[in-house]
Structures are given as structure tokens and as C-alpha cells.
Amino acid sequence: MLKQIRKTIDIYSMLKQGDHLVVAVSGGPDSVALLYILALLTNKYRLRLTTAHLNHGLREAEADGDEAFVRRLSADMGIACVCKRVDVRALQRVRRRSLEEIGREERYRFLRETAEQCGAVKIAVGHHRDDQVETILLHLLRGSGMEGLRGILPVRDGRIIRPLLEVGRAEILEFLRKEGIKYRSDSSNENVFFLRNRIRNELIPELTLRYNPQLIEGLCRMAGIIRWEDDYLREVVRQIVGGWGIGSDFDNVSVPLTEFCTLHKAIQGRIIKYLLEGASPSRNGIGYRHIEAVLFLTRRTESRSVSLDLPFRIRVERERDILRIQKMEEKRVGGKRGFLRKTSLRFEYRLEIPATIHLVEIDRTIRLEWIEKPCLGEMKDRPETAFMDYECMTLPLTLRNMRPGDRVSPLGTRGTKKLKDYFIDRKIAASLRREIPLLVDAESIIWIAGERISERVRVTERTRRVVKAEIIVGGGGLFRKQEEIGTCLRKSEMI
């Protein structure tokens, strides 16, 4: 068993020399065995151990006995111990979810907090091969997809490690017996009220006896294969989403539907799940029905805007060729509950030429500089850049986003039109319009960034001083290309 554990640690690079580990110890056989095995490996890896025990308050005197046992065990081994008590039943009344789910959330929250407080780099937990099979069957019975059938991960988030994952319960109990190591038994593990206990004590023995004596090995092998494939698909999703300019902030994202709808449905579903989970607390609580509802929204063909409200105050809106996923803020007016967009986007920067300004609100950088007068061909060949006649501007200059009543005189047209009407003509979704920077002088808008300049500042034969304005990479932000949000332009319109 020890040989297999060392192999698992090496294969998944669980430990490094000098690591400080928080070891989750409930007092049961699995966690006690984990603690002793890590203690045996202390010299090889120069480990520093801290034990952590969470008392859920569910089994009263028995739970108190577990806590006292872990404290004594840690003291006898010369290991620092951190214990905490929580009232899981009280939390259940507030959160209205299962005791198992809340207990798990609180346990991992406690372990992370303990690791932060004591400076540990890893958290070791005692899941083993039998736990893996129980988890796979539990997810199978609930109709889980690939993510559930991959089972328990050997390493999660680069921090939580499971050194015992490839050894079984019987091997662990035999190790404890041979070494004469005492542990506590949890009476709740026999309670058939919990589905996991019924799977452990009834379903797995029946399947093993009547259907497949190698059930545990077979399901673990299947989980390993699914884990490889799932890792690959996750990376594909991250690359696609990153290509759309979506980073780590999922509170307000835009998906270009023209490109999205060309993808295989399996990837579409994964992308939606990835984005919805990113906007949910603990990246959890998003189910199949939520993903299907959003996919249905992407397939609707009507031209008007349609929206969908999901749990965790997530709103999904389709506006023409853009799918918008936003986190809303709760607001009560007159005793009634309603939701607002999480932020009311507004920015305004005064500037003088030359200037490079990073617009932190939208994570984009604008640069304005003096240049020699370009030729017509050069201007047409650079659609991402605006060239303007400085002497036709009326100072001061401001970079801001749209305001009510804004008007513009687009290049190549006579007179002015409402900026809102311009955006409608260009089929730019309403939810995206406030993210587009505007260069404004004392009279009116002279440049819609990434779109078009004003007729008033066009470069002519009489122009003597030229200002070049462009959206650049750098300064902390990468401008989301207009073609990625459905506003692809003809080069001739960008002079």
C-alpha cells in the first residue's frame, strides 16, 4: 500500500520538498491513516504538518469525542492542531440545501482558511478508491455528465491533494490493524437516510457480487479515461472563450453568436456551463436545465431582444448576434425585490495630445499621437486606426462613453444623427454600446473608437496637422476586437 501511495504522489506531483500541509483529520480510519502515512514521508519530503478538524455538531457527544481524539492524536505526534465547530443544521435552515452539501462546503472553507492562517501550501484529504467508486455511482444515478463521471480528482486547484485515492478501504484498515493504530468510527456512516451510505453498503456489494467482481477497478479505470478527455475539452473551451476576449471576470461577458453557433453542440454546452459557473458562487449550482435554457435562447430567431433569469442573480440576454451573461444586483423598492445590472458603466477622461490612456472600466487602452500626414492608401489599409485633422477640432478633448442625446456626423454623411440610431444601424447590441470609447471635443463626437470618425475632422488636402488615434495592446488591457462582437467594418469606412 505504501508503495502505491508513493507512486500516486509522484505521478501527480502532489508533494515538493519542504511543503507545509494541512491534513484534514476527522478521526476516522481514512484520515488517521493519511496522517500516519504523511508522517512516515516527512523525512523524505521534509514536510511540515498541521492537522485540521471540523466539528459539524451533528452527532453531539460522539462528535465531541472525535474532536478530543484528534487533539490528543496530534499532540502525541507533536503536530499542531486547529479545530473549529459549526452548526450545520442552523446553516441548513438558512441555505435550504442538504446537510451533506452544506457540510462539504463548510469543511473545505475551513480547510482553506486554516491553510491561509498557518501558511500551508497544500491541503491533504483522505479520499480513497472506494470513495471514488461511490462518487461515480452517485453522479451516475443523478444523471451527471462527463464532469461528474470523471470522479474525484487526485489534485484539485493545484492545492488539494488525495494521496490515498488509488488504494482501497480494505487496504487502509489492514494497515491500521498491523500498525496497531487506533481510530474513531462514525455511526452516521451506517445511516441509510444518506444516499451515499446506501450506495456504499447496499448497491456496490450487490453489483460486485451479481454483476462484476472487478467493479471497483473498472469504474476507477473509466474515471481515469474520462478525466483525460474532460481535461482536453476544458482546455478547448478556455482557448475559445479567451479568443473572445473573456478573461477571469464572468460578471459581464459577451458571446459572439455568429461564431458560437458554428461550434459543435457539445462545445456550446460546455462554454455556457463554464460561463454560468464562473458567475455563480463557488462555481457551483448550475445544472443541465439551466444550460439547456440558455442554448435554446441562442437558437431563437426573432430580432427583438430576449432575456432569461437564472439562479444566483444571473441574467442572460440575447440582442441580435450577441449573447450577454451578466451578474445582477438585488434592489428592493417599496418592499418589492428587483434586480439591476451589477455596475452602471460610466467613464470620462480629459486628455491632451499626445496621450496614452488605459480605460480601467472596460480594460482597453487608447493612444493618440502626432504623425506626418499619411497617404490615402495608408489610411484605408489600417481600419483599426483613425486619422484626424487636428485644426478642425475644438478643444478640450475628452474620452468617455455614450450619454443620452449624443449625436454624431459619421464620415461620408451630411448632417448629424443620434448616436443611438448609428449603433442600431450598425447592429451593435444595446448592452455593448456603453463599452465603446468616444473621443469628444467641445462641439461633438469626433471618433467612435474602432468604428468611424466624424466628417468634421476628416483628413483633406488642406490638412497640416494629423492626429492618429488607435486602440492598442498594453497598459493592462487588450481591446476586444469589434469583429468579435458583431461589428465588422469595411476598410473604406475607417478613414
C-alpha positions in Angstrom: 0.0 0.0 0.0 2.8 2.5 0.9 4.5 1.7 -2.4 1.2 2.6 -4.3 0.7 5.8 -2.3 4.3 6.9 -3.1 3.7 6.2 -6.8 0.4 8.2 -6.7 2.2 11.1 -5.1 5.0 11.0 -7.7 2.7 10.6 -10.7 0.5 13.6 -9.8 3.4 15.7 -8.3 1.5 16.1 -5.1 4.4 16.9 -2.9 7.5 19.1 -3.1 10.5 19.3 -0.8 9.7 21.5 2.2 5.9 21.6 1.7 3.7 22.6 4.6 0.5 20.6 4.6 -2.8 21.0 6.3 -4.1 17.4 6.9 -7.9 17.0 7.2 -8.4 14.6 10.1 -11.9 13.6 11.1 -10.7 10.8 13.4 -12.0 8.0 11.1 -9.7 5.3 9.7 -9.1 7.0 6.3 -7.9 10.4 7.7 -5.9 8.8 10.5 -4.1 6.5 8.1 -3.4 9.5 5.9 -1.9 11.4 8.8 0.4 8.5 9.8 1.5 7.9 6.2 2.4 11.6 5.7 4.3 11.5 9.0 6.2 8.5 7.6 7.0 10.6 4.5 8.1 13.6 6.5 11.8 12.9 6.3 11.8 12.1 2.5 10.0 15.3 1.6 10.9 17.4 4.7 7.2 18.0 5.3 5.6 20.2 7.9 2.2 19.0 9.0 -0.8 20.8 10.7 -4.0 18.8 11.4 -7.4 20.4 10.9 -10.7 19.1 12.4 -14.2 20.5 11.8 -16.9 19.6 14.3 -20.2 19.8 12.4 -22.2 19.5 15.6 -24.4 16.8 14.2 -23.6 13.8 16.5 -23.3 15.7 19.7 -21.3 13.7 22.3 -19.9 11.4 19.6 -18.7 14.5 17.6 -17.1 16.0 20.7 -15.3 12.7 21.2 -13.9 12.8 17.7 -12.6 16.3 18.2 -10.9 15.3 21.5 -9.4 12.2 19.8 -7.9 14.3 17.0 -6.5 16.8 19.5 -4.8 14.0 21.5 -3.5 12.2 18.4 -2.0 15.4 17.1 -0.4 16.2 20.4 1.0 12.7 20.8 2.6 13.0 17.3 3.9 16.5 18.0 1.8 18.1 15.3 -0.1 21.4 15.6 -3.9 21.0 15.5 -6.6 23.5 14.5 -10.2 22.7 15.4 -13.5 24.5 14.7 -17.2 24.0 15.4 -20.0 24.9 13.1 -23.8 24.4 13.4 -24.6 22.7 10.1 -28.3 22.3 10.9 -28.6 26.0 11.6 -26.9 26.8 8.3 -29.3 24.3 6.5 -32.3 26.3 7.7 -30.8 29.4 6.1 -29.4 28.0 2.9 -32.1 25.3 2.4 -29.8 22.7 0.9 -28.8 19.2 2.0 -26.8 18.6 5.2 -24.2 16.8 3.1 -23.7 19.7 0.7 -23.5 22.3 3.4 -21.2 20.1 5.5 -18.9 19.7 2.5 -18.9 23.5 1.7 -18.1 24.3 5.3 -15.4 21.7 5.6 -13.5 23.0 2.6 -13.9 26.6 3.6 -12.4 25.7 7.0 -9.5 23.9 5.4 -8.7 26.8 3.1 -8.9 29.3 5.9 -6.7 27.1 8.1 -4.1 26.8 5.3 -4.1 30.6 4.8 -3.7 31.2 8.5 -0.8 28.8 9.0 0.9 29.4 5.7 0.4 25.9 4.3 0.7 25.3 0.5 -1.3 22.1 0.3 -4.4 20.5 1.8 -4.3 16.7 2.1 -7.6 14.8 2.4 -8.2 11.1 2.9 -10.4 10.1 -0.1 -9.6 6.6 -1.3 -10.5 4.2 -4.2 -13.8 3.1 -2.6 -14.8 6.8 -2.2 -14.1 7.3 -5.9 -16.5 4.5 -6.9 -19.2 5.8 -4.6 -18.9 9.2 -6.1 -19.0 7.9 -9.7 -22.2 5.9 -9.0 -23.7 8.8 -7.1 -23.2 11.1 -10.1 -24.4 8.4 -12.5 -27.7 8.0 -10.6 -28.2 11.7 -10.7 -27.7 11.8 -14.5 -24.4 13.7 -14.4 -22.3 14.4 -17.5 -18.6 13.9 -18.1 -17.6 16.2 -15.3 -19.4 14.0 -12.7 -18.2 10.7 -14.2 -14.6 11.7 -14.0 -15.0 11.3 -10.3 -12.7 12.7 -7.5 -9.6 14.4 -8.8 -6.2 13.3 -7.4 -5.2 17.0 -7.3 -7.7 19.9 -7.3 -6.9 23.5 -7.9 -3.2 22.6 -7.5 -3.7 22.7 -3.8 -6.0 19.9 -2.5 -4.2 16.5 -2.8 -5.5 13.0 -2.2 -2.6 10.6 -1.7 -4.8 7.6 -0.9 -7.0 7.8 -4.0 -5.6 4.6 -5.6 -5.7 2.4 -2.5 -8.9 0.7 -1.1 -10.7 0.8 2.2 -9.7 -2.8 3.0 -6.0 -2.0 2.5 -6.3 1.1 4.8 -8.0 -0.9 7.5 -5.3 -3.7 7.2 -2.5 -1.1 7.5 -4.1 0.4 10.7 -4.5 -3.1 12.2 -1.0 -4.2 11.5 0.4 -0.9 12.9 -1.9 -1.0 16.0 -3.2 2.4 15.2 -6.5 3.5 16.8 -9.2 5.5 15.1 -12.8 6.5 15.6 -15.9 5.0 13.9 -18.6 7.4 12.6 -22.1 5.9 13.3 -23.6 8.2 10.7 -21.8 6.1 8.0 -24.5 3.4 8.6 -27.4 5.7 8.3 -29.4 4.6 5.2 -31.0 8.1 5.1 -28.0 9.2 3.2 -27.8 8.1 -0.5 -24.0 7.7 -0.3 -24.4 5.2 2.5 -26.9 3.2 0.6 -24.6 3.1 -2.4 -21.7 2.0 -0.2 -23.4 -0.6 1.9 -26.1 -1.9 -0.5 -25.5 -1.1 -4.2 -21.8 -1.7 -4.5 -21.8 -5.1 -2.8 -24.8 -6.2 -4.9 -23.2 -5.1 -8.2 -19.9 -6.7 -7.2 -21.5 -10.0 -6.2 -24.0 -10.4 -9.0 -22.6 -8.4 -12.0 -18.9 -7.6 -11.9 -16.3 -8.8 -9.2 -13.9 -6.2 -10.7 -16.5 -3.3 -10.5 -14.2 -1.0 -8.4 -11.2 -1.4 -10.7 -13.3 -1.0 -13.8 -15.1 2.2 -12.6 -11.8 3.7 -11.5 -10.3 3.0 -14.9 -13.3 4.5 -16.6 -13.0 7.7 -14.5 -9.3 8.0 -15.4 -10.1 7.8 -19.2 -12.9 10.4 -18.8 -10.6 12.6 -16.8 -8.2 12.8 -19.7 -10.9 13.6 -22.2 -12.5 16.1 -19.9 -9.2 17.9 -19.4 -8.8 18.2 -23.1 -12.3 19.6 -23.7 -11.8 22.1 -20.8 -8.7 23.4 -22.5 -10.5 23.8 -25.8 -13.3 25.8 -24.1 -10.7 28.1 -22.4 -9.0 28.8 -25.7 -12.2 29.6 -27.5 -13.5 31.8 -24.7 -10.1 33.5 -24.3 -10.2 34.2 -28.1 -13.4 36.2 -27.5 -11.7 38.5 -25.0 -13.3 36.9 -22.0 -10.9 36.7 -19.0 -11.4 35.7 -15.4 -14.2 38.2 -14.7 -17.5 36.5 -15.5 -19.9 39.1 -14.1 -20.4 40.7 -17.5 -19.4 38.8 -20.6 -20.4 38.8 -24.3 -20.5 35.8 -26.6 -20.5 36.3 -30.4 -23.3 34.1 -31.6 -22.3 34.0 -35.2 -19.2 32.1 -34.2 -20.7 30.3 -31.3 -23.4 28.7 -33.4 -20.8 27.2 -35.7 -19.4 25.1 -32.9 -20.4 21.5 -32.0 -23.3 21.4 -29.5 -21.1 19.6 -27.0 -18.7 22.5 -27.0 -21.6 25.0 -26.9 -22.9 23.4 -23.8 -19.5 23.4 -22.1 -19.0 27.0 -22.9 -22.3 28.0 -21.4 -21.6 25.9 -18.3 -18.2 27.4 -18.0 -19.5 31.0 -18.2 -22.5 30.4 -15.9 -20.4 28.6 -13.3 -18.0 31.5 -13.4 -20.8 33.9 -12.5 -22.1 31.7 -9.7 -20.9 31.4 -6.1 -18.2 28.7 -5.6 -18.7 27.9 -9.3 -21.4 25.5 -8.3 -25.2 25.1 -8.6 -25.5 25.3 -12.4 -27.5 22.3 -13.8 -28.5 20.7 -17.1 -31.8 22.6 -17.3 -30.0 26.0 -16.9 -27.6 25.2 -19.7 -30.4 23.9 -22.0 -32.4 27.0 -21.4 -29.5 29.2 -22.5 -28.8 27.0 -25.5 -32.5 27.4 -26.5 -32.1 31.2 -26.2 -29.1 31.1 -28.6 -31.3 29.3 -31.2 -34.2 31.7 -31.2 -34.5 33.6 -34.4 -36.7 36.7 -33.6 -35.0 40.0 -34.0 -36.1 41.5 -30.7 -34.1 41.2 -27.5 -35.0 38.3 -25.3 -33.7 37.5 -21.8 -33.6 34.7 -19.2 -33.2 35.0 -15.4 -31.3 32.2 -13.8 -30.3 31.4 -10.1 -27.6 33.4 -8.3 -29.0 36.6 -10.0 -27.6 35.7 -13.4 -29.3 37.3 -16.3 -28.8 36.0 -19.9 -29.8 38.3 -22.7 -29.7 37.8 -26.5 -29.5 41.0 -28.5 -29.2 40.3 -32.2 -25.9 38.4 -32.6 -24.7 38.8 -29.1 -25.4 36.7 -26.0 -24.8 38.7 -22.8 -24.3 37.0 -19.4 -24.5 39.4 -16.5 -24.5 39.2 -12.7 -27.3 41.4 -11.4 -27.5 43.3 -8.1 -30.6 42.9 -5.9 -32.6 46.0 -5.0 -35.8 46.5 -3.0 -38.1 49.3 -3.9 -41.4 49.7 -1.9 -40.9 46.2 -0.4 -40.6 44.6 -3.8 -37.5 42.8 -4.9 -35.9 43.6 -8.2 -32.5 43.3 -9.9 -30.2 45.9 -11.5 -27.1 45.4 -13.6 -24.1 44.9 -11.3 -22.5 48.1 -12.4 -23.6 51.3 -14.1 -20.8 51.8 -16.5 -19.7 55.4 -16.9 -16.2 56.8 -17.6 -14.8 60.2 -18.7 -11.1 61.2 -19.1 -9.7 64.6 -20.1 -6.6 64.4 -22.3 -4.1 66.3 -24.3 -2.2 65.1 -27.3 0.0 63.0 -27.2 -1.6 60.7 -24.7 -1.9 57.0 -23.8 -4.9 56.3 -21.5 -6.0 53.0 -20.1 -9.7 52.9 -19.5 -9.9 50.7 -16.4 -13.7 50.4 -16.6 -13.6 48.5 -19.8 -9.9 47.3 -19.8 -8.9 49.0 -23.0 -6.1 51.3 -23.9 -6.3 54.3 -26.3 -3.3 56.1 -27.7 -3.3 59.5 -29.5 -0.2 60.9 -31.2 1.1 63.3 -33.8 2.1 61.9 -37.1 3.2 63.0 -40.6 0.3 63.3 -43.0 -0.5 59.8 -44.3 -1.4 59.0 -47.8 -5.0 57.8 -48.6 -3.8 54.2 -49.2 -2.2 54.0 -45.8 -5.4 55.2 -44.1 -7.5 52.7 -45.9 -5.1 49.8 -45.1 -5.3 50.5 -41.3 -9.0 50.1 -40.4 -8.2 49.8 -36.7 -6.7 53.3 -36.7 -8.3 56.8 -37.0 -6.6 59.7 -38.7 -8.0 63.2 -37.9 -7.4 66.8 -38.8 -6.3 68.5 -35.5 -7.1 72.0 -36.7 -10.7 71.0 -37.2 -11.1 70.0 -33.5 -12.3 72.4 -30.8 -10.5 71.9 -27.5 -10.7 70.5 -24.9 -10.7 66.8 -25.8 -12.4 64.1 -23.7 -12.5 60.3 -23.8 -15.8 59.0 -22.5 -18.7 56.6 -23.2 -22.1 57.4 -24.6 -24.5 59.8 -22.9 -28.2 60.4 -23.6 -28.7 62.7 -26.5 -25.3 62.2 -28.1 -25.2 62.9 -31.8 -22.6 62.2 -34.4 -21.8 63.2 -38.0 -20.3 60.0 -39.4 -17.6 60.2 -42.1 -19.1 60.3 -45.6 -22.5 61.6 -44.5 -24.2 65.1 -44.3 -25.8 66.4 -41.2 -25.9 64.6 -37.8 -27.8 61.6 -36.4 -28.4 60.3 -32.9 -25.6 58.1 -31.7 -28.2 55.5 -30.7 -29.5 55.4 -34.2 -26.0 54.9 -35.6 -25.5 51.9 -33.2 -28.8 50.5 -34.3 -27.9 50.8 -38.0 -24.5 49.2 -37.3 -26.3 46.3 -35.4 -24.4 46.9 -32.2 -26.2 45.4 -29.2 -27.5 47.8 -26.7 -25.6 46.1 -23.9 -22.3 46.7 -25.7 -22.8 50.4 -26.6 -21.6 51.8 -23.3 -18.3 49.9 -23.6 -17.3 51.8 -26.8 -15.0 54.7 -26.1 -15.9 58.1 -27.7 -13.4 60.9 -28.5 -15.3 64.1 -28.0 -14.3 67.8 -28.4 -16.1 70.9 -27.3 -18.6 70.5 -30.1 -19.5 66.9 -30.6 -18.2 63.3 -31.0 -15.2 63.2 -33.4 -14.3 59.5 -33.1 -16.3 56.4 -32.3 -13.4 54.1 -31.3 -13.0 51.1 -33.6 -15.9 52.4 -35.7 -15.7 55.8 -37.5 -14.5 59.4 -37.3 -16.7 62.5 -37.7 -16.9 64.1 -41.2 -15.9 67.3 -39.5 -12.3 66.1 -38.8 -11.6 64.1 -41.9 -8.1 64.5 -43.4 -8.1 66.5 -46.6 -5.5 68.1 -49.0 -5.6 71.2 -46.8 -4.8 69.3 -43.6 -1.5 70.3 -42.0 -1.5 68.6 -38.5 -2.7 65.0 -38.2 -3.7 63.1 -35.1 -3.6 59.3 -35.1 -5.9 57.5 -32.6 -5.9 53.8 -32.1 -6.8 51.1 -29.6 -3.6 49.3 -28.6 -2.5 46.3 -26.7 -0.8 47.1 -23.4 -1.4 49.2 -20.4 -3.2 46.3 -18.7 -5.8 45.6 -21.4 -6.4 44.1 -24.7 -9.1 45.7 -26.7 -11.9 43.3 -27.7 -11.9 43.3 -31.5 -15.0 44.7 -33.0 -15.5 41.8 -35.3 -15.7 39.6 -32.2 -18.8 41.4 -31.1 -20.5 41.6 -34.4 -19.4 44.9 -35.8 -17.1 44.0 -38.6 -16.4 47.1 -40.8 -15.4 47.7 -44.3 -11.9 49.2 -44.5 -13.1 52.2 -46.6 -15.3 53.3 -43.6 -12.5 53.6 -41.2 -10.5 56.6 -42.5 
